[in-house]
Amino acid sequence: MNARNYRPEIDGLRAVAVLVVLFYHAGMPGFSGGFVGVDVFFVISGFLITRIILSDIEAGKFSYRNFYERRIRRILPPLLLVSVLTIPVALLTMYPDQLVDYAKSLIATQLFAANIHFLLSSGYFQTASELKPLLHFWSLAVEEQFYFVVPALLMLAARLGRRWVFGLLWAIVLISFILADWMSTRQPDVAFFILPTRAWELGMGALVSMHFSRLDTAVVRFPGPAAMAGWIGLAMIAISVPLFSEITPFPGRYALIPVVGTALVIGFSRPTSGSGKVLSLPFVVSIGLVSYSAYLWHQPLFVFARLHFGGEAPLSVLLLLSVVTFILAAISWRWIERPFRDRQRMPSKLLLTWVISTAAICILAATIILARAGFADSYPTWQRDVVAISAADSTDYTDSSEYAKALARSFESKASGRRVLIIGDSFSQDLFNMIRANHAFADDQIAALNIPARCGASLGGKEAEAKISARYLSRCREAWQQLRTDSRIDQADIILMAFFWNSRRMDSSVATIKALSSRSDAVLRVIGSKDFERDRKILIQNSLTDAVDLRVRPRKGALAANGMLSDALGKEVFVDPLTILCDGNRCPAFNESGRIITYDGRHLTPAGASYLGYRLFSAPQFSGLNPL
């Protein structure tokens, strides 16, 4: 945008967007919906890019080369700088499994596919995502993919006439919105990350650009209502931040609030209107000018701080790093963004050489990390269990086909052995792993019924549904329906229930357990939660001998939930793994051979399944069942 067309209130809007994203990622109270800042950025980008392309087309000077060169100058230099500077810090602070994932994301970033990588590897709202330094690059990948598509579409439509451009944009917005709304409750992670479900937000900005001359006329003719529309738009963005959270279906109908709000601000706010004056304040505009660099810097700083503190950094530290973020952003803006946008200071050939060489460094470093499996072999043999273990180990170390068989297994009336049904979330698969590792219930029929952890032990109903994100409600309804109707519950001789029990859902959980118990004649055993403190830095700062003797604390939430279940069900039905495994508040982190017991403090490793399983099935509650 040239100086004549410069709109300081849009930079002010950028400032709002980047601040709410930063505070959201810092975990600031009241900013649970701060992720809507990305939606604000999308609308702004759609507006500005469409305005640039159509202006050049109408002037007869549009060229793909100039368009993409401008995008490269705007986006890639600071992005590549941040990418390459994260490499040495990642090598110093990350463990092998984290390094491997980081390396994959680094390559995906260079290929404009970060959104696809994070869709396939983890969701945006999962806890593990807080330890991914390049997670925020997903939104840049969506914009980059948009830039590959929109110029050709606008060029084609423009040849057919302006009405075709209007029609095309409206079609994109409507189809994309319908798809986003449908998928946000059925495939929420897919809906969150991909361009087809985000295109309507960029398209909304494009529509504002197409109607801008009419909107400008309306602002002049009706300044009062226009000013009010600007304030309403700003308010719509503002109310989204505290009202939305990770359980809000996104980016479907709820995203209309910040997206339409942003469109109203762009369409009706001007430097002379009330909202425009606020957004055009010098210090607000200053934040907006460096917002892109600030967005790039904040996530790596937050992630590396969390890694330093063992996974969770104090809010005060993250807020201090927010200040550091803007200092680095100002430096990047002054010495990277501005020089690279200047064709005189950075000729095209030099720009291309810098971009290609820096991207090559990133890809080469990532390739070396992947080839060396995150440098796991640089650790002593006994420590590799600790540093190289990944989330996949919680489920993949047993033959997944065996668990799948258990899920699908029907009890055979003519078959010998007792009928054992395992019910629960990922902790029930842990129990399944313990059974297999110890050859427990070896002569019995073993079946499984899986309930996703987000759904909890419930039979459903309005009260249960009110506590579930609409993103997962359909899946939970299916699971609860199965829990209500599965005939294996009536046929079972033994029912074993294992969940990550939540004290906030305890009334519902206990009611569900008692309902199943009254429905079935089976012997019931309920296995409590296991949740231990786990900091890999502490775990590896020991010799092998010291590791065997190392003790960690159980987390308070698990202790509280297990206590409530014990009181509600009695000690004959309830089996507390923390009581079995721990001596008071001292729980082993390794088995007698120095093998790590749990990969994340909750789910068991192969060694942990054998270690805890033997002790669990030797508990008094199992004495009459003879599982071993």
GUBAPA-536623 format. One record per residue (C-alpha): residue number from 1; residue in one letter; chain; z, x, y. Coordinates in steps of 0.2 Angstrom, whole numbers, plus 5000, padded with zeros to 4 digits. Each point is the difference from the previous one (the first is absolute). Layout:
BEGIN
R   nr  rest  kette     z     x     y
R  NUM     a      A     Z     X     Y
...
This chain:
BEGIN
R   nr  rest  kette     z     x     y
R    1     m      A  5000  5000  5000
R    2     n      A  4995  5008  5016
R    3     a      A  5011  5001  5016
R    4     r      A  4991  4985  5008
R    5     n      A  5005  4989  4985
R    6     y      A  5017  5008  4996
R    7     r      A  5013  4987  4997
R    8     p      A  5018  5008  5001
R    9     e      A  5008  4984  4992
R   10     i      A  4991  5004  4984
R   11     d      A  5008  5017  4999
R   12     g      A  5016  4990  5004
R   13     l      A  4996  4989  4985
R   14     r      A  4998  5016  4989
R   15     a      A  5017  5006  5006
R   16     v      A  5008  4984  4994
R   17     a      A  4990  5001  4983
R   18     v      A  5005  5018  4997
R   19     l      A  5019  4998  5005
R   20     v      A  5002  4985  4988
R   21     v      A  4992  5010  4986
R   22     l      A  5011  5015  5003
R   23     f      A  5016  4990  5001
R   24     y      A  4995  4990  4984
R   25     h      A  4998  5016  4990
R   26     a      A  5016  5007  5007
R   27     g      A  5009  4985  4993
R   28     m      A  5006  4994  5017
R   29     p      A  5009  4983  4999
R   30     g      A  4990  4986  5008
R   31     f      A  4983  5008  4996
R   32     s      A  4998  4994  4982
R   33     g      A  4982  4994  5005
R   34     g      A  4995  5015  5010
R   35     f      A  4986  5003  4988
R   36     v      A  4990  4987  5011
R   37     g      A  4997  5014  5012
R   38     v      A  4986  5005  4988
R   39     d      A  4992  4983  5002
R   40     v      A  5001  5002  5019
R   41     f      A  4991  5016  4998
R   42     f      A  4987  4992  4990
R   43     v      A  4996  4987  5013
R   44     i      A  4999  5013  5013
R   45     s      A  4988  5010  4990
R   46     g      A  4989  4985  4996
R   47     f      A  4999  4996  5019
R   48     l      A  4996  5017  5006
R   49     i      A  4988  5005  4986
R   50     t      A  4990  4984  5002
R   51     r      A  5000  5002  5019
R   52     i      A  4993  5018  4998
R   53     i      A  4987  4996  4987
R   54     l      A  4993  4984  5009
R   55     s      A  5000  5008  5017
R   56     d      A  4990  5015  4993
R   57     i      A  4988  4988  4990
R   58     e      A  4997  4989  5016
R   59     a      A  4997  5016  5010
R   60     g      A  4988  5006  4987
R   61     k      A  5009  5016  4997
R   62     f      A  5009  4997  4984
R   63     s      A  4999  5014  4987
R   64     y      A  5009  5002  4984
R   65     r      A  5002  5018  5003
R   66     n      A  5008  4998  5017
R   67     f      A  5011  4986  4993
R   68     y      A  5007  5010  4985
R   69     e      A  5002  5016  5010
R   70     r      A  5011  4990  5013
R   71     r      A  5010  4993  4985
R   72     i      A  5002  5018  4993
R   73     r      A  5006  5007  5017
R   74     r      A  5012  4986  5002
R   75     i      A  5007  4999  4982
R   76     l      A  4998  5015  4990
R   77     p      A  5007  5015  5010
R   78     p      A  5018  4994  5001
R   79     l      A  5000  4992  4983
R   80     l      A  4994  5017  4992
R   81     l      A  5013  5010  5010
R   82     v      A  5014  4989  4994
R   83     s      A  4993  5000  4982
R   84     v      A  4998  5019  4999
R   85     l      A  5018  5003  5008
R   86     t      A  5008  4989  4987
R   87     i      A  4994  5011  4986
R   88     p      A  5013  5015  5002
R   89     v      A  5014  4988  5004
R   90     a      A  4996  4990  4984
R   91     l      A  4999  5016  4990
R   92     l      A  5018  5004  5006
R   93     t      A  5008  4983  4999
R   94     m      A  4991  4990  4985
R   95     y      A  5003  5001  4982
R   96     p      A  4985  5001  4988
R   97     d      A  4998  4981  4997
R   98     q      A  5001  4997  5019
R   99     l      A  4988  5014  5003
R  100     v      A  4987  4994  4988
R  101     d      A  5000  4983  5008
R  102     y      A  4999  5008  5018
R  103     a      A  4985  5010  4994
R  104     k      A  4991  4985  4994
R  105     s      A  5004  4991  5017
R  106     l      A  4994  5015  5009
R  107     i      A  4983  5000  4991
R  108     a      A  4999  4981  5003
R  109     t      A  5003  5002  5018
R  110     q      A  4985  5012  5002
R  111     l      A  4989  4988  4991
R  112     f      A  5005  4985  5011
R  113     a      A  5008  4992  4985
R  114     a      A  5019  5001  5003
R  115     n      A  5002  4981  4999
R  116     i      A  4992  5000  4983
R  117     h      A  5011  5014  4994
R  118     f      A  5016  4992  5006
R  119     l      A  4995  4983  4993
R  120     l      A  4998  5008  4982
R  121     s      A  5015  5011  5001
R  122     s      A  5013  4990  5009
R  123     g      A  5002  4985  5011
R  124     y      A  5004  5001  5019
R  125     f      A  5018  4993  4999
R  126     q      A  5006  5009  4984
R  127     t      A  5014  5012  5002
R  128     a      A  4990  5014  4994
R  129     s      A  4988  4998  5014
R  130     e      A  5014  5006  5012
R  131     l      A  4997  5018  4993
R  132     k      A  4981  5000  5002
R  133     p      A  4996  5010  5016
R  134     l      A  4982  4994  5001
R  135     l      A  5003  4982  4996
R  136     h      A  4996  4994  5018
R  137     f      A  4982  5007  4998
R  138     w      A  4995  4984  4990
R  139     s      A  4997  4991  5016
R  140     l      A  4989  5014  5007
R  141     a      A  4990  4999  4984
R  142     v      A  4998  4981  5003
R  143     e      A  4993  5003  5018
R  144     e      A  4989  5014  4994
R  145     q      A  4992  4989  4986
R  146     f      A  4998  4987  5014
R  147     y      A  4990  5012  5010
R  148     f      A  4988  5003  4986
R  149     v      A  4996  4982  4999
R  150     v      A  5001  4992  5017
R  151     p      A  4986  5010  5010
R  152     a      A  4987  4995  4987
R  153     l      A  5005  4982  5000
R  154     l      A  5000  4999  5019
R  155     m      A  4984  5009  5001
R  156     l      A  4992  4988  4987
R  157     a      A  5007  4984  5009
R  158     a      A  4996  5006  5017
R  159     r      A  4981  5001  4995
R  160     l      A  5001  4982  4996
R  161     g      A  5009  4995  5016
R  162     r      A  5018  4998  5007
R  163     r      A  5003  4984  4991
R  164     w      A  4998  5009  4983
R  165     v      A  5013  5013  5006
R  166     f      A  5012  4986  5004
R  167     g      A  4996  4991  4983
R  168     l      A  5002  5016  4990
R  169     l      A  5017  5004  5008
R  170     w      A  5007  4983  4998
R  171     a      A  4994  5000  4981
R  172     i      A  5009  5017  4997
R  173     v      A  5016  4994  5009
R  174     l      A  5001  4983  4990
R  175     i      A  4995  5007  4983
R  176     s      A  5011  5015  5002
R  177     f      A  5015  4989  5006
R  178     i      A  4998  4988  4986
R  179     l      A  4999  5014  4987
R  180     a      A  5016  5009  5008
R  181     d      A  5010  4984  5000
R  182     w      A  4995  4996  4982
R  183     m      A  5004  5018  4994
R  184     s      A  5016  5003  5010
R  185     t      A  5009  4989  4987
R  186     r      A  4991  5005  4985
R  187     q      A  4995  5018  5002
R  188     p      A  5011  5005  5015
R  189     d      A  4998  5019  4998
R  190     v      A  4981  4998  4999
R  191     a      A  4999  4988  5015
R  192     f      A  5011  5012  5010
R  193     f      A  4989  5015  4998
R  194     i      A  4982  4996  4999
R  195     l      A  4987  4998  5013
R  196     p      A  4993  4983  4994
R  197     t      A  5017  4992  5004
R  198     r      A  5003  5009  5016
R  199     a      A  4983  4998  5007
R  200     w      A  5005  4984  5008
R  201     e      A  5012  5009  5011
R  202     l      A  4987  5012  5006
R  203     g      A  4988  4986  5002
R  204     m      A  5012  4990  5011
R  205     g      A  5000  5015  5012
R  206     a      A  4981  5000  4999
R  207     l      A  4999  4981  5004
R  208     v      A  5011  5003  5015
R  209     s      A  4987  5014  5005
R  210     m      A  4986  4988  4998
R  211     h      A  5008  4986  5011
R  212     f      A  5007  5013  5012
R  213     s      A  4989  4995  5015
R  214     r      A  5004  4982  4998
R  215     l      A  5019  5004  4998
R  216     d      A  4998  5011  5016
R  217     t      A  4993  4985  5009
R  218     a      A  5014  4989  4994
R  219     v      A  5013  5013  5006
R  220     v      A  4993  5000  5018
R  221     r      A  4998  4981  5000
R  222     f      A  5017  4995  4992
R  223     p      A  5011  5015  5004
R  224     g      A  5016  4990  4996
R  225     p      A  4996  4994  4982
R  226     a      A  4992  5017  4997
R  227     a      A  5016  5009  5004
R  228     m      A  5010  4987  4990
R  229     a      A  4988  5004  4985
R  230     g      A  5003  5018  5002
R  231     w      A  5019  4998  4999
R  232     i      A  4998  4988  4985
R  233     g      A  4990  5013  4991
R  234     l      A  5013  5014  5004
R  235     a      A  5014  4988  4994
R  236     m      A  4990  4996  4983
R  237     i      A  5000  5019  4997
R  238     a      A  5018  5002  5004
R  239     i      A  5007  4986  4989
R  240     s      A  4990  5006  4985
R  241     v      A  5010  5016  5000
R  242     p      A  5018  4993  4996
R  243     l      A  4994  4985  4991
R  244     f      A  4988  5008  4987
R  245     s      A  5005  5012  4986
R  246     e      A  4994  5007  4984
R  247     i      A  5001  4982  4992
R  248     t      A  4988  4993  5013
R  249     p      A  4983  4996  4992
R  250     f      A  4988  5012  5008
R  251     p      A  4987  5001  5008
R  252     g      A  4997  4981  4998
R  253     r      A  5005  4985  5011
R  254     y      A  5016  5009  5006
R  255     a      A  4989  5014  5007
R  256     l      A  4992  4987  5012
R  257     i      A  5015  5002  5011
R  258     p      A  4999  5018  5005
R  259     v      A  4981  5000  4998
R  260     v      A  4997  4985  5011
R  261     g      A  5014  5007  5012
R  262     t      A  4991  5016  5002
R  263     a      A  4983  4991  5003
R  264     l      A  5008  4990  5014
R  265     v      A  5007  5015  5008
R  266     i      A  4984  5009  5000
R  267     g      A  4990  4984  5005
R  268     f      A  5012  4995  5014
R  269     s      A  5011  5014  5006
R  270     r      A  4994  5010  5015
R  271     p      A  5009  5014  5010
R  272     t      A  5004  4986  5013
R  273     s      A  5007  4987  4989
R  274     g      A  5019  5000  4994
R  275     s      A  4998  5006  4983
R  276     g      A  4986  5012  5005
R  277     k      A  5012  5008  5014
R  278     v      A  5013  5003  4986
R  279     l      A  4988  5008  4988
R  280     s      A  4992  5010  5015
R  281     l      A  5016  5008  5005
R  282     p      A  4997  5019  5000
R  283     f      A  5013  5005  4987
R  284     v      A  4993  4986  4988
R  285     v      A  4982  5006  5003
R  286     s      A  5006  5018  4997
R  287     i      A  5006  4995  4983
R  288     g      A  4984  4990  4996
R  289     l      A  4990  5015  5004
R  290     v      A  5008  5011  4987
R  291     s      A  5002  4985  4988
R  292     y      A  4987  5006  4988
R  293     s      A  5008  5018  4998
R  294     a      A  5017  4992  4999
R  295     y      A  4995  4989  4986
R  296     l      A  4993  5015  4991
R  297     w      A  5016  5011  5002
R  298     h      A  5014  4987  4997
R  299     q      A  4998  4997  4981
R  300     p      A  5000  5018  4995
R  301     l      A  5015  5004  5010
R  302     f      A  5010  4985  4993
R  303     v      A  4995  5004  4982
R  304     f      A  5004  5019  5001
R  305     a      A  5017  4995  5008
R  306     r      A  5003  4988  4986
R  307     l      A  4996  5013  4987
R  308     h      A  5012  5012  5008
R  309     f      A  5014  4988  4999
R  310     g      A  4996  4995  4982
R  311     g      A  4990  4984  5003
R  312     e      A  5009  4991  5014
R  313     a      A  5002  5007  5018
R  314     p      A  5013  4994  5012
R  315     l      A  4992  4988  5013
R  316     s      A  5006  5012  5014
R  317     v      A  4990  5014  4993
R  318     l      A  4984  4989  4999
R  319     l      A  5003  4994  5018
R  320     l      A  5001  5018  5005
R  321     l      A  4984  5003  4991
R  322     s      A  4992  4986  5009
R  323     v      A  5003  5010  5016
R  324     v      A  4993  5015  4992
R  325     t      A  4985  4990  4994
R  326     f      A  4995  4996  5018
R  327     i      A  5003  5018  5006
R  328     l      A  4987  5006  4986
R  329     a      A  4989  4985  5004
R  330     a      A  4999  5006  5019
R  331     i      A  4996  5017  4994
R  332     s      A  4987  4994  4988
R  333     w      A  4992  4989  5013
R  334     r      A  4999  5014  5013
R  335     w      A  4994  5014  4989
R  336     i      A  4991  4991  4986
R  337     e      A  4995  4982  5004
R  338     r      A  4993  5003  5018
R  339     p      A  4991  5017  4997
R  340     f      A  4991  4993  4984
R  341     r      A  4994  4985  5010
R  342     d      A  4992  5011  5013
R  343     r      A  4982  5005  4995
R  344     q      A  5000  5014  5012
R  345     r      A  5016  5008  4993
R  346     m      A  4996  4996  4982
R  347     p      A  4981  5000  4996
R  348     s      A  4994  4990  4986
R  349     k      A  4997  5015  4988
R  350     l      A  5017  5007  5003
R  351     l      A  5008  4983  4998
R  352     l      A  4991  4998  4983
R  353     t      A  5005  5017  4995
R  354     w      A  5018  4997  5004
R  355     v      A  5001  4983  4991
R  356     i      A  4991  5006  4984
R  357     s      A  5011  5016  4999
R  358     t      A  5016  4991  5003
R  359     a      A  4996  4987  4987
R  360     a      A  4995  5013  4988
R  361     i      A  5017  5009  5002
R  362     c      A  5008  4983  4996
R  363     i      A  4990  4997  4985
R  364     l      A  5002  5017  4993
R  365     a      A  5018  5000  5002
R  366     a      A  5001  4983  4992
R  367     t      A  4989  5006  4985
R  368     i      A  5012  5015  4997
R  369     i      A  5015  4989  5000
R  370     l      A  4992  4988  4988
R  371     a      A  4994  5015  4989
R  372     r      A  5017  5007  4999
R  373     a      A  5008  4983  4997
R  374     g      A  5011  5001  5016
R  375     f      A  5005  5018  4995
R  376     a      A  5012  4993  4987
R  377     d      A  4999  5016  4990
R  378     s      A  5008  5010  5014
R  379     y      A  5017  4992  4995
R  380     p      A  5011  5006  4985
R  381     t      A  4996  4990  4985
R  382     w      A  5016  4990  5000
R  383     q      A  4997  4994  5018
R  384     r      A  4983  4993  4997
R  385     d      A  5007  4984  4993
R  386     v      A  5008  4998  5017
R  387     v      A  4986  5006  5012
R  388     a      A  4984  4994  4991
R  389     i      A  5006  4983  4994
R  390     s      A  4991  4985  5008
R  391     a      A  5002  4981  5000
R  392     a      A  4988  4998  4986
R  393     d      A  5012  5008  4988
R  394     s      A  5011  4984  5001
R  395     t      A  4987  4990  4990
R  396     d      A  4987  5012  4993
R  397     y      A  5010  5011  4989
R  398     t      A  5000  4987  4987
R  399     d      A  4984  4993  4993
R  400     s      A  4996  4986  5012
R  401     s      A  4991  4991  4987
R  402     e      A  5016  4998  4990
R  403     y      A  5009  4991  5015
R  404     a      A  4984  4990  5002
R  405     k      A  5001  4995  4982
R  406     a      A  5018  4995  5003
R  407     l      A  4995  4989  5015
R  408     a      A  4987  4991  4989
R  409     r      A  5010  4999  4984
R  410     s      A  5004  4983  4992
R  411     f      A  5014  5000  4988
R  412     e      A  4995  4997  4982
R  413     s      A  5011  4989  4990
R  414     k      A  4995  5008  4984
R  415     a      A  5003  5017  5005
R  416     s      A  5016  5009  4996
R  417     g      A  5012  5006  5013
R  418     r      A  5009  4992  5015
R  419     r      A  4990  4994  5014
R  420     v      A  5005  5010  5016
R  421     l      A  4993  4995  5017
R  422     i      A  5002  5012  5015
R  423     i      A  4999  4991  5017
R  424     g      A  5000  5008  5017
R  425     d      A  4991  5011  5013
R  426     s      A  4996  5019  4999
R  427     f      A  5018  5002  4994
R  428     s      A  4996  4990  4985
R  429     q      A  4986  5012  4996
R  430     d      A  5013  5014  5002
R  431     l      A  5009  4991  4987
R  432     f      A  4985  4999  4989
R  433     n      A  4998  5018  5002
R  434     m      A  5018  5003  4995
R  435     i      A  4997  4989  4984
R  436     r      A  4985  5011  4995
R  437     a      A  5008  5016  5004
R  438     n      A  5015  4997  4989
R  439     h      A  4990  4990  4987
R  440     a      A  5012  4985  5003
R  441     f      A  4997  4983  4992
R  442     a      A  4988  5009  4989
R  443     d      A  4998  4987  4987
R  444     d      A  4999  4985  5013
R  445     q      A  4986  4992  5009
R  446     i      A  5001  5005  5018
R  447     a      A  4991  4989  5014
R  448     a      A  5001  5002  5019
R  449     l      A  4999  4988  5015
R  450     n      A  4997  5009  5017
R  451     i      A  5006  4993  5016
R  452     p      A  4994  5010  5016
R  453     a      A  5015  5008  5009
R  454     r      A  4995  4991  5016
R  455     c      A  5003  4983  4991
R  456     g      A  5017  5003  4993
R  457     a      A  5009  4991  4986
R  458     s      A  4996  4982  5005
R  459     l      A  4993  4984  4993
R  460     g      A  4991  4997  5016
R  461     g      A  5002  4985  5012
R  462     k      A  5000  4999  5019
R  463     e      A  5015  5010  5003
R  464     a      A  4993  5015  4990
R  465     e      A  4983  4998  5008
R  466     a      A  5008  5001  5017
R  467     k      A  5006  5018  4996
R  468     i      A  4983  5006  4994
R  469     s      A  4986  5007  5011
R  470     a      A  4985  4989  5000
R  471     r      A  4990  5015  4995
R  472     y      A  5008  4999  4983
R  473     l      A  5004  4982  4999
R  474     s      A  4986  4996  4988
R  475     r      A  5005  5013  4988
R  476     c      A  5018  4996  5000
R  477     r      A  4996  4981  4997
R  478     e      A  4990  5006  4984
R  479     a      A  5015  5011  4994
R  480     w      A  5013  4986  5003
R  481     q      A  4989  4987  4991
R  482     q      A  4999  5012  4985
R  483     l      A  5019  5002  5001
R  484     r      A  5002  4982  4999
R  485     t      A  4988  4996  4987
R  486     d      A  4998  5015  4988
R  487     s      A  5003  4994  4983
R  488     r      A  5006  5017  4994
R  489     i      A  5017  4997  5010
R  490     d      A  5003  4986  4988
R  491     q      A  4995  5010  4985
R  492     a      A  5009  5016  5003
R  493     d      A  5015  5006  4990
R  494     i      A  5005  5013  5014
R  495     i      A  4996  4999  5018
R  496     l      A  5002  5016  5011
R  497     m      A  4998  4998  5019
R  498     a      A  4998  5015  5011
R  499     f      A  4997  4999  5019
R  500     f      A  5003  5010  5015
R  501     w      A  5013  4987  5005
R  502     n      A  5002  4996  5018
R  503     s      A  5017  4994  5007
R  504     r      A  4991  4989  5013
R  505     r      A  4992  4990  4986
R  506     m      A  5015  5000  4988
R  507     d      A  5003  4982  5001
R  508     s      A  4982  4996  4994
R  509     s      A  5000  5014  4987
R  510     v      A  5017  4994  4992
R  511     a      A  4993  4982  5000
R  512     t      A  4984  5006  4992
R  513     i      A  5010  5010  4987
R  514     k      A  5011  4985  4995
R  515     a      A  4985  4988  5000
R  516     l      A  4991  5011  4987
R  517     s      A  5016  5002  4990
R  518     s      A  5003  4982  4999
R  519     r      A  4982  4997  4995
R  520     s      A  5000  5013  4986
R  521     d      A  5011  5003  4985
R  522     a      A  4996  5019  5001
R  523     v      A  5013  5013  5003
R  524     l      A  4999  5005  5018
R  525     r      A  5003  5017  5007
R  526     v      A  4997  5004  5019
R  527     i      A  4998  5018  5005
R  528     g      A  5006  5005  5017
R  529     s      A  4991  5010  5014
R  530     k      A  4999  5019  5000
R  531     d      A  4997  5008  5017
R  532     f      A  5006  5018  5004
R  533     e      A  4999  5011  5015
R  534     r      A  4985  5012  4997
R  535     d      A  4995  5014  5012
R  536     r      A  4989  5013  4992
R  537     k      A  5006  5014  5011
R  538     i      A  5017  4998  4993
R  539     l      A  4994  4998  4982
R  540     i      A  4990  5017  5000
R  541     q      A  5014  5010  5010
R  542     n      A  5008  5003  4984
R  543     s      A  4998  5011  4985
R  544     l      A  4996  4992  4983
R  545     t      A  5018  5002  4995
R  546     d      A  5006  4992  5016
R  547     a      A  4987  4986  4999
R  548     v      A  5008  4994  4984
R  549     d      A  5017  4998  5008
R  550     l      A  4992  4993  5017
R  551     r      A  5007  4982  5004
R  552     v      A  4993  4988  5012
R  553     r      A  5007  4984  5007
R  554     p      A  4994  4982  4995
R  555     r      A  4994  4990  5015
R  556     k      A  5012  4987  5008
R  557     g      A  4987  4986  4998
R  558     a      A  4999  5002  4981
R  559     l      A  5019  5001  4998
R  560     a      A  5002  4984  5010
R  561     a      A  4987  4990  4990
R  562     n      A  5006  5006  4983
R  563     g      A  5018  4995  5005
R  564     m      A  4994  4983  5005
R  565     l      A  4991  4998  4984
R  566     s      A  5015  5006  4989
R  567     d      A  5011  4987  5009
R  568     a      A  4987  4986  4997
R  569     l      A  4995  5003  4982
R  570     g      A  5015  5009  4992
R  571     k      A  5000  5017  4992
R  572     e      A  4994  4994  4983
R  573     v      A  4983  4995  5008
R  574     f      A  4998  5012  5014
R  575     v      A  4997  5019  4996
R  576     d      A  5002  5012  5015
R  577     p      A  4990  5015  4998
R  578     l      A  5009  5009  5015
R  579     t      A  5017  4998  4990
R  580     i      A  4992  5007  4985
R  581     l      A  4992  5014  5008
R  582     c      A  5011  5005  5014
R  583     d      A  5018  5006  5002
R  584     g      A  5005  4990  5015
R  585     n      A  4989  5005  5014
R  586     r      A  4993  5015  4991
R  587     c      A  4984  4998  4990
R  588     p      A  4990  5013  4991
R  589     a      A  4983  5004  5007
R  590     f      A  4994  5010  4985
R  591     n      A  5003  4999  4981
R  592     e      A  5008  5013  4989
R  593     s      A  4984  5010  5000
R  594     g      A  4997  5000  5018
R  595     r      A  4987  4986  5001
R  596     i      A  5000  4989  5015
R  597     i      A  5006  4982  4995
R  598     t      A  4991  4990  5014
R  599     y      A  4985  5003  5010
R  600     d      A  5005  4989  5015
R  601     g      A  5018  4996  4998
R  602     r      A  4996  4984  4991
R  603     h      A  4987  5002  4987
R  604     l      A  5002  5011  4985
R  605     t      A  4991  5015  4994
R  606     p      A  4996  5002  4982
R  607     a      A  5016  5011  4999
R  608     g      A  5009  4987  5009
R  609     a      A  4995  4986  4989
R  610     s      A  5006  5009  4985
R  611     y      A  5016  5006  5008
R  612     l      A  5005  4983  5008
R  613     g      A  4993  4989  4986
R  614     y      A  5010  5008  4986
R  615     r      A  5016  4998  5010
R  616     l      A  4995  4982  5005
R  617     f      A  4997  4994  4983
R  618     s      A  5016  5008  4994
R  619     a      A  5010  4990  5012
R  620     p      A  5012  4987  4993
R  621     q      A  4989  4985  5006
R  622     f      A  4987  5006  4988
R  623     s      A  5012  5003  4985
R  624     g      A  4996  4984  4991
R  625     l      A  4981  5001  5003
R  626     n      A  4998  5017  4992
R  627     p      A  4985  5006  5010
R  628     l      A  5000  5018  4994
